[in-house]
Each structure stands twice: as structure tokens, then as C-alpha cells.
Amino acid sequence: MEEGSHVWLRSPKSEWGWVPAKIIKKTHVTKKSLKDKDKANAEDEGNGDTAAGENRDSTAGEPTDDSVGSKVELTLVDDFTGLGAEGDYYLKQQRQQMTKSDIKSTLSKTSGYGRQISGYYAHMEPFTQVIVVDDAGTAGEHPDIKLRNMPASASSAVLFGGSSSPKRNKKGQLVVDTNRDGGNHDKSGVLGQPPTLIQDTITGGVDDLIGLTHLHEPAILHALRLRYNADIIYTSTGPILLAINPFKSMDVYGRGLMDLYRRQGEVKLTGGGRGSNPASPRSMLDTPQMSPTVANGGVKPKGKAVNPLSLPTLPLTDEGKPIPSLYLHRPNGKLPPHVYQTADDAYRAMMRGIDLEKFMKRGGLGGNNRAASSRKMKSEKGGVDDFERPTNQSILVSGESGAGKTVTTKIVLNYFAMLSRKLQESLEENNGVQEKEDSRPQSLLRMGSTGNEKNATSTLIPADKDASIEQQVLQSNPILEAFGNARTMRNDNSSRFGKYINIAFTDKGQLLRASIDTYLLEKVRLLHQAKGERNFHIFYQLLDSATREEREELLLDHFTVEDFNLTNQSETYDRRDNILDTDMHQEMVDAMKVMNFGQETVSHLMRLVVAVLFAGNMTFTEQKTSYTEACVLEYDEASKVVAKLLGVSFENLAASLTSKVIFARGDIIHKGLDVGQAQKANEALIKSIYGAAFDFIAERINVSINGVSPEEASSTSTSAGRPSLRKNTSSADSSASIIPPGGASIGVLDIFGFETFEVNNFEQLCINYTNETLQQQFNKFVFKLEQQEYEREGILWKFIPFPDNQDVLDLIDKPRTGILQLLDEQ
């Protein structure tokens, strides 16, 4: 950091922690002057009113030389150079001496970025800040001062002091005038800060944060904030996609936009040039002026009368609106970051591995020897032949509660379904002639050809039944969301469970089947909800949607959500996202039909849901005897309904909740429970019933999307390529067994976010432990392994500090001393 450098200065007065500033003076200080300044500051302590970090040393220690110490004194002033519209508003405030109310009025108008500026710098006043740092801190490592990324289009006059042309020293190096007003300064110029390589044509400077010259906290936050203000919610950082929840509908999804990313992925896979890029000006943008006339699924260009089928069309969103120009007018011909891009990258990586595997098996680069060796290892160890399932991919969707993980997962699944449909259409078209020549049944589609017809292995996929496998995978969402999602303080449709969706593809890339593993259902929500939150959606959906006949069958009569203890304790019954529970219930019922649940199965599930609701209303009465304290279950409407819906007698229900059985030396002893213990037993019953119902739903969904019949699923054997869904089948075995020969899979992990409450249960510990483990996985692959690779290859690099949460993990899971280990011992 030199004089003239544009920096970010940490400040507690900033809404996001940092303010823009400029270093106008850099002075080495002596030991004596430093002590005098400390003495003066001690006398004036408490009177400062400037940015944070005043007189803060980056390292401890005193200068050892009286003439020139190891400390440096930096003088910083407010500076809004290169901040675009935000900086212009602030400079206007300074020039016109506007009042704060005028400034806030001005800032409330549209900023030009798309959103409304809330006044990030409206409260800022001109300041001059002097900070004493260690001389090593001027190399850009000071915790409170970070170099700014300046736009490449900023003029030299702005970047280098404000004069009409940049000054240079005798060596030809650029120098900067340290006068903050841009005029002449009596001091000689010093080395200035060169412009960094961020583009004005891209909001925030870059699409990928890795491209920032200075990569640190304020640089990342500033770029993300500018993009968010412009309704650009996706930003890349290497292979990682950052998505910021906009909390509103966005016109950045739909089949038209999916097709753009699909075409771009195909171009990249085949090595096409710029001209063939779907976002290139040559292929999509060099068209006549567009008219809003919709034709052929797009927007037809204006111009002379020509065949409309020969003209390019701009894609539309699913609502019929043209997609934002951001996805068309790209100077580099590359589409901006999007969740579609992440899904497409995973799919293309999988297909490259499958194609390479075919090449190796045909003898390329000694592939036959590798394949034989792999099969030999499989037979010797009894393991899985990894050579037959190459390049399996994974997409991890993580973030805090309310970040939009559930929606993102559904977008990824929709994209994979689109790719499979496109491939199916292409294969049917290409195989139509061959099928007619071979007189093969039209109900079967030949897949899996290895290119060698004599030795080809193929997978036969049934043609479209009542619903395609793609539709079934997507239709699993409304069912799981009804039973596993709830309204929280941050999100009206928050997933209160984790799920891992493993999607199997054939060697041609067609979606064949899938499996879903669920875990850590937040069953404590059944009993307790905070103010402003709800229980699981299914309770509100059923009570709002049940017909008169259904109410008679389920013994609901006149009961509403306000009559049940499990739904009325938070006094919150609706959703803030304007989605009706009746609509969601109908969508769930329709999805159950698609997934072949059957009317009887649906009816039984609803009986269990109502039984859980009435179980929450059951009460116990204390009954003292001469020997011990006991209690009895009240024989009221709630307990009678629970017994009837569960198909048990009232006596058996009461006995199971008010007593326990002790086995002692061959004797059976029945011991009564007091009221508190009986209530805990009832809570356990509620959790067990609902948890078992949720597991059953997940199992039935797997039966449908795995392509396994109910008879096969209930059998003890496992057919080739199809998993048994019995409880003793591990998720790893289930995920592996759905992959067809020569195919591969993509796993999508939707993990609930980190959360903490005033009173946290064991479930919160497990949820947060899962997130901490995933964070460590991220640190390992992004930082640790990469830096170790640099060291092995002898590449000069500078260590990148990052928050390592290994201590947190050790606290929870360290052998012998971790929390989980101690709980196991108890």
C-alpha cells in the first residue's frame, strides 16, 4: 500500500463493515515521535469520531532504531473513486453540501443497478484517519485496510491524482499527486496504484470472483452487493457458485434459458469456437431489432417478410417474457454464472468420463489391460468395479436457513430432466428408421451402444408409461415438502430434513432412475414451534383442504388448526409467500397419483397425520396410591380418536403410555409412570409415528423412481442393477446399485442450513455438526489440497489465510473426548 492507493477501511459505522478510502500520505515514524503521539492520543481518548482501526498496530513490538522505526503512519481520507453511481451521489453531497434528508431522498431513487439504493454511504461524512501500522502491514496484509479493485475504464487522471495526464518519474513509473482535490501538491509524487483488471461491462467487475486482483472480504462483499443490486443473484468463485436469495420472483429461469446453457455446454464439449457459442453476438445477437411478437416459442425479429422458421428467436421465460438482456449481450460470448451452468458442468464432466471409458475399453492407450486389471481386483476383493462406473459427479447445495437451497435443488433437477428429454427426443428421431428396419417393438428404445455392434451391450428402457422417470423425480418434491418442510422465521418453505438425490444416467446420458436418501428429520418441530413459525405443512394443508367426506372418515368434524396443541402454540397459521395450503395439498395429492401411491395408501397416511394431531391433545391425570405415584390417560375425545385411527384399543394405548415394563431375573415387572413421564412417552409416540410415516413415504418414492415394483422392493433379494429398499440396505449400496452398466450418476445433496435457537436440542447439534463437516470439506478442497499441490510442484505462492473449523469438529467428534463420544458412553 503506497500513497495514492485506493483502499477499503474497516468501519463500525458502515452497514456492511467497510468504507472506501484513499491513502494520501505514508510516513515512517521514529520511536520518539510514536511515543509522543501515543501520549497525545491517551489525553484525547474518547474524543475520536472516525473509522475504526485508529492507531491500531498489525503486530506487536517497539521500533529498535531511534532514527527510523519499523512503524509506518498512514493518512487516509474518504474516497469514492471508481464506485460508479454510489460514488457519484456521495460526491454530489460534498459539492452541493446537501442535507442528509436530501441525500436519502436522492438515494431512494433507482441507482441504475436495477434495485433501490438504501443509502450505503448516505450517512458518511468526510473524514481524515491516521493509522500507525507495522511496516510489513503496508504490503496489503493489514486486517483493517484492504486494497480496492479499480475499474479498468477509470481515467488515469482519476486513478493517479486527478491531473489531466498521468505523471511519470525518471524511470517511467506512474506517480500520483497526493492532493485529495486533484490539484498540485508541493510534495513530490510517489508511486501510485495501477488499475486492476475488472470490467465495467460486467456488474461488480467480474463474473468470477477469482478474477479479482485483490481477493479479500471487502472486495467480495462489494462485488456481490453491486450484482445483487442489479438483480444478478449468481456469481462464480472458481467451481463454486454463490447464489443470494432475492426474496422475489426472478425472470431468469425457463426452458428457453435452459436451452441456451445446454447449447453452450454442447459447444464446449465438442470444442466449438466463439461463433458457435449460443451467447455469441454472431449466433444470437446480430439480429434485426426485436419486436414483442411471440412466434415459435420466442420473439420474432422485425424486418422484411421472410420465412419466420429461418430466423433466430430469442428465448422466453416460462411466463412468456423475454429473458433479461444480460444473458444475450455478452462481450465475451459466454453466458453468465447460473445454476444451470453448474448443473450442465456436472453433466458434461460425467459424459466426458463415460466417453473416455468407452475409448479405453476399446483398447485406447492400453485400456483393455486396465479394464482387465480392474475386473480382476473386483473379483478378488468382492468390491464394486469402479472401472464400469466412471466420473460420478456430486453437487452440494448448502447455506444458512432461508438461503434458497430447496428451490435451487429443484432447479438442478429440472435442468437434468430437460437434458434427458432432449436426448430422448434425439434418440427416438435417430433410431426411428433403424427400429422400422429391424421391426423392433416401438415400446422399447435401444440405449447403451458402445459403437461396436457385434459386442454391444444395451440397456432397454420402457417407453413413456403413465409418467416419465423425469416427471416422477420432479413430482417427489411436493410430497416430501408437505411432510418435511415448514415455515420458519426466515423462510416459508424451509426444508426441515436433509436429502441426497442420486440420479443414474445411461452411457448415452439419459436419466434412467434415481434414489432419495433422507436423514435428520426435525421431529422436535412436531412438539415446539417458535413465535412466527409453523409445524410441518401437511397439518395445515389437510385441515384446510379436507372435504366433508374426508372429515367424517378421519373423525375431524369441526376441528381446525386452532384446536390442536401441535399447531396453535405459535399462533401462526398462514404463509407469507401468498401460497395457499389448499393449492399445495392438491399438488401433493396429484403427485402421489403420479408416484403410484394408491388411494388406500394416501388414506392411511392421512389417518396417521390426524392421529398425531389428536395425540398432541391427549392429557393425563395424576393418580396417587399407597405404594407409588402413577397417572391415567383421560378417556376423552382426543384419546378415543387416536386409538380408533391407530387401530388399537383404548386400554392398550393407555397402558403403553402410563406404564413401563422391567425385566429382572426372569420376572416381568410393570411400573407406573407419573404425569411428566407419561407426557414424555406421548411425545415419543408422536415422533415415532410421524418419523415412520416420513420414512415410508421416502421408501415409496424410491420404489417409483428406482423403477422397482413393490413386490421387488419388499423381497429380500436384490435384482441386477436395482436396489432392495429394505431397512438393512445401506444408502451407499442403494446409490451404487441403481447405476446401469457403463453409466454414471450425479448426486445432489440438499442440506439444511446452520441454525441456533435460545434452546437447542440434539437435532440442532446434529444439523450444525453436519454443516461444520461440509465446511471442513470445502476448506480441504479449496484451500488445503490446492496449497499442498503448489508446495509439491515448487510454485511460488503466498499462503491464503482462511477460518479453519477443525477445532469445532474436534470438540464434537474427536475420539474419546468429543461430545458425541461422551454421549455414547452415557
PyMOL commands that set and color helices and strands:
alter all, ss='L'
color gray80, all
select helices_A, chain A and resi 31-43+85-96+100-107+135-139+156-159+209-211+217-229+255-270+274-276+281-285+308-310+325-327+339-361+364-381+386-388+405-438+453-455+469-484+523-526+537-545+548-553+561-563+565-568+581-594+599-615+637-646+650-658+675-705+710-714+731-737+762-793+806-813+819-825
alter helices_A, ss='H'
color red, helices_A
select strands_A, chain A and resi 6-10+18-29+71-78+128-134+145-147+167-168+174-176+190-191+234-237+240-243+290-295+298-301+314-315+393-397+444-447+459-462+485-486+494-495+498-505+511-519+620-624+629-633+659-664+667-672+744-750
alter strands_A, ss='S'
color yellow, strands_A
deselect
rebuild
show_as cartoon
